[in-house]
Amino acid sequence: MSNEPLLTRIRALSTMLAPKPTGMAPQLAPLLGIKAVLFDIYGTLLISASGDIGLDGEGASSIKLSTLMSAAGLDWPHQDAARSLDTDQDQSTGQTSTRQKALTEIPLRERLSQVIQADHARAQAKGIDYPEVDIRAIWARLLAELGLRPSAQQLARIALEYECRVNPVWPMPGLADLLPALRQRGLVLGIVSNAQFYTPLILQAFLGQPPAALGLEPCCSAWSYQLRQAKPSTAIYQIALDGLARRHDIRPEQVLYIGNDRRNDIWPAQQLGLKTALFAGDARSLRLREEDSTLAGVNANALITDLAQVLPLITEQGID
């Protein structure tokens, strides 16, 4: 299945965003011995209007399922059913069916959240502390309640249409220049991020190439939806570290991780011995979590407010 229709929709649904200043001062003591850089995506490489990947953007409450289904070329199961979540009556009784009632009386965002929470509960019962979903499976489950069995392509389109509306994103200033500059320095690059299937497509839509072609090595990257575990679990970081060790003989202390969240990014990365830089370039997404007592003493090795500060942070001596 070609990704071009999805890439086209990402571009069509995206409008320019600018980061909001945090008022924080950079802390840029040079880091020695760095051979690899791993990145968070939302709030770090991408400006996120809602601050992070998720369901709770400003426009979520106004989105109708019928709009998403129409965009995906998907029809309601009953020819005469209303194309919204407002009405779907049993044709024999004139009453709203039990199956439909859960959807017709609950906003779409809330119903999605309920399905995700149920999935998380099942995973936690199996011992997974920080579970992640594949959002396509969540949409498949929700649509099955309507008697719908969309194709894989339709599921992807619905999920993408929703995400682009509730969580508009845009490249962080300097992103397009940063990745090739780091590669030119000989650094190994990767991703460790809470993400969904559309996240790498979003990078491709904005930067013109898929992540691997941008130098973000698949074997040194970890995407939460593939692992079905999310940050701050150290398991997702370990996947990337194993790849760095196996392919490049790079140790954790030679890795710089850059992210915007002290709990999800800095804390787990430091537990595994990585150097860390807190990205404080956008007030929407900066997560200091100062009220979280478990983060007492958790401080990044550096604080950056612009992606242009990454390159001088890593000294030439650190690469040799």
Long-range contacts (C-beta under 8 A, 24 or more apart in sequence): 1-152, 1-153, 3-201, 3-204, 5-157, 6-156, 6-157, 6-160, 6-198, 6-201, 7-201, 7-204, 7-205, 9-71, 9-157, 9-160, 9-161, 9-164, 10-160, 10-164, 10-198, 10-201, 10-202, 10-205, 10-206, 11-205, 13-161, 13-164, 13-165, 13-168, 14-164, 14-168, 14-169, 14-170, 14-205, 14-206, 15-168, 15-170, 16-170, 17-47, 17-49, 17-168, 17-169, 17-170, 18-47, 18-173, 19-47, 19-172, 19-173, 19-281, 19-282, 19-283, 19-284, 20-282, 20-283, 20-284, 21-283, 21-305, 22-280, 22-281, 22-282, 22-283, 22-286, 22-305, 24-280, 24-286, 24-303, 24-305, 25-303, 25-305, 26-302, 26-303, 26-304, 26-305, 26-306, 26-309, 27-302, 27-303, 28-302, 28-303, 28-304, 28-309, 28-312, 28-313, 29-301, 29-302, 30-312, 30-313, 30-314, 30-315, 30-318, 31-256, 31-275, 31-301, 31-302, 31-313, 31-314, 31-315, 31-318, 32-315, 32-317, 32-318, 33-253, 33-254, 33-318, 34-187, 34-254, 34-255, 34-256, 34-275, 34-314, 34-318, 34-319, 35-187, 35-188, 35-248, 35-250, 35-254, 35-255, 35-318, 35-319, 36-187, 36-188, 36-189, 36-190, 36-220, 36-244, 36-248, 36-250, 36-254, 36-255, 36-256, 37-182, 37-187, 37-188, 37-189, 37-190, 37-255, 37-256, 37-257, 37-258, 37-310, 37-314, 38-189, 38-190, 38-191, 38-192, 38-220, 38-221, 38-237, 38-240, 38-255, 38-256, 38-257, 38-258, 38-269, 38-274, 39-189, 39-190, 39-191, 39-192, 39-193, 39-216, 39-257, 39-258, 39-259, 40-191, 40-192, 40-193, 40-231, 40-257, 40-258, 40-259, 40-260, 40-261, 40-264, 40-265, 40-279, 41-191, 41-193, 41-195, 41-199, 41-203, 42-169, 42-193, 42-194, 42-195, 42-199, 42-285, 43-259, 43-260, 43-261, 43-279, 43-282, 43-284, 43-285, 43-286, 43-287, 44-172, 44-258, 44-259, 44-260, 44-265, 44-279, 44-281, 44-285, 45-171, 45-172, 45-175, 45-203, 45-307, 46-169, 46-170, 46-171, 46-172, 46-175, 46-202, 46-203, 46-206, 47-169, 47-170, 47-171, 47-172, 47-282, 47-284, 47-285, 48-167, 48-168, 48-169, 48-282, 48-284, 48-285, 49-167, 49-168, 49-169, 49-284, 50-166, 50-167, 50-284, 51-284, 51-285, 51-287, 52-167, 52-194, 52-261, 52-285, 53-163, 53-167, 53-194, 53-195, 53-196, 53-199, 54-166, 54-167, 55-109, 55-112, 55-113, 55-116, 55-166, 56-109, 56-166, 57-165, 57-166, 57-167, 57-168, 58-166, 59-165, 59-166, 60-108, 60-109, 60-165, 60-166, 61-107, 61-109, 63-108, 63-109, 63-162, 63-165, 63-166, 64-108, 65-103, 65-108, 67-161, 68-158, 68-161, 68-162, 69-158, 71-157, 71-158, 71-161, 72-150, 72-154, 72-155, 72-157, 72-158, 72-161, 73-154, 73-157, 74-143, 74-148, 74-150, 74-154, 74-158, 76-146, 76-148, 77-146, 77-147, 77-148, 88-146, 99-145, 99-146, 99-147, 100-145, 100-146, 102-145, 103-142, 103-145, 103-146, 109-166, 111-142, 112-138, 112-139, 112-142, 115-141, 115-142, 123-228, 128-228, 128-229, 129-233, 130-229, 130-230, 130-231, 130-232, 130-233, 131-228, 131-229, 131-230, 132-194, 132-224, 132-225, 132-227, 132-228, 132-229, 132-230, 133-225, 133-228, 134-196, 134-197, 134-225, 134-228, 135-159, 135-163, 135-196, 135-197, 135-225, 136-197, 156-197, 156-198, 159-196, 159-197, 159-198, 160-198, 160-201, 163-196, 163-198, 169-202, 170-206, 171-206, 171-207, 172-281, 172-282, 172-307, 173-306, 173-307, 174-306, 174-307, 174-308, 175-206, 175-207, 175-307, 176-207, 177-308, 178-307, 178-308, 178-310, 178-311, 179-207, 179-214, 179-215, 179-216, 180-215, 181-311, 182-215, 182-310, 182-311, 182-314, 183-215, 185-311, 185-314, 185-316, 185-319, 186-319, 187-314, 187-319, 188-217, 188-220, 188-244, 188-248, 188-250, 189-214, 189-215, 189-216, 189-217, 189-220, 190-216, 190-217, 190-220, 190-221, 190-222, 190-240, 190-243, 190-244, 191-216, 191-221, 191-222, 191-223, 191-240, 192-221, 192-222, 192-231, 192-236, 192-237, 192-239, 192-240, 192-257, 193-222, 193-223, 193-224, 193-231, 194-224, 194-230, 194-231, 194-264, 195-223, 195-224, 195-225, 196-225, 197-225, 199-223, 217-243, 217-247, 219-243, 219-246, 219-247, 220-244, 220-247, 220-248, 231-261, 231-264, 231-265, 231-268, 232-263, 232-264, 232-265, 232-267, 232-268, 233-268, 234-268, 234-271, 234-272, 237-268, 237-269, 237-272, 237-274, 238-272, 241-272, 241-274, 256-313, 256-314, 258-304, 258-310, 260-285, 260-286, 260-287, 261-285, 261-287, 261-289, 262-287, 262-288, 262-289, 262-292, 262-295, 262-298, 262-300, 263-287, 263-289, 263-292, 263-294, 263-295, 266-298, 266-299, 266-300, 267-294, 267-295, 267-298, 270-298, 275-301, 275-302, 276-300, 276-301, 276-302, 277-301, 277-302, 277-303, 277-304, 277-310, 277-313, 278-302, 278-303, 278-304, 279-304, 279-305, 279-307, 280-304, 280-305, 281-305, 281-306, 281-307
